[in-house]
Amino acid sequence: MNASPEYTSRDYTVSLPTDEYIAVYRDARRFAVCCRACPNYGRSWACPPFEFNVEEYLSGYRTALIIATKVTPLQSGMLLSETERLLRPERVRHERMLLDLEQRFGGRAFAYAGRCLYCPEGSCTRPEGRPCRHPEWVRPSLEACGFDLGRTTEELMGIPLRWGEGDRMPEYLTLVSGLFHNAGQIDLTKYQQER
């Protein structure tokens, strides 16, 4: 459990065979439609359409480690416009952890969906047809690769996704990321204690 002056956060993890995760929780066609409707589609290097074949990108890994962080604001009814500011510290923590896990254990990291953390808003090089400034850090999200995170968090972790009402945040926010790997069992609690 992590705490800040504005929220508490708790990590949940689950490991399962990658083939099972793909078979049960991936609906590439449905989420491709959602991605195409997003204003970031084709405008961010973390978003589709990708310059790689997604099926090949997902293949070759035995285990899917899925990490969800439940972020609960201490003040109820916060403005929805505060979501990014509230989530940013946890996103930074998630992405650093994922990149470290990827380096340490091999495999592929999948970051949280949303605006890229590494370039100022609106300055991605993709719309200009230029290469990504930070390919060593930018990773696609599980959603961008066709995974249903609502089913993932509810069925595997007991955390239903919540949505804001009007201009107000829900009772909690959920970040979801993951690592596909071949390293055997990764004990995230032990890993975090070692850091």
Number of C-alpha atoms within 10 A of each C-alpha: 9 11 13 11 7 11 16 16 19 13 17 17 18 15 19 15 14 21 16 13 17 18 10 13 17 20 15 18 10 12 17 18 11 14 20 14 10 12 9 16 18 16 19 23 24 27 24 21 18 15 7 9 9 15 11 8 11 17 12 14 18 16 22 24 21 23 23 22 23 21 23 19 23 15 9 12 14 17 14 16 11 12 16 12 9 19 17 12 11 17 21 14 10 22 21 14 17 22 21 13 20 18 12 10 16 16 19 22 27 25 28 23 18 14 16 21 13 14 13 9 9 11 12 21 15 15 13 9 9 9 12 16 14 11 11 8 17 21 21 22 21 21 24 24 23 21 22 19 20 17 17 22 23 12 12 15 15 11 17 14 17 13 14 16 11 9 12 16 20 20 16 18 19 22 20 25 24 25 25 25 24 17 13 10 11 15 11 17 10 9 11 9 7 7 6
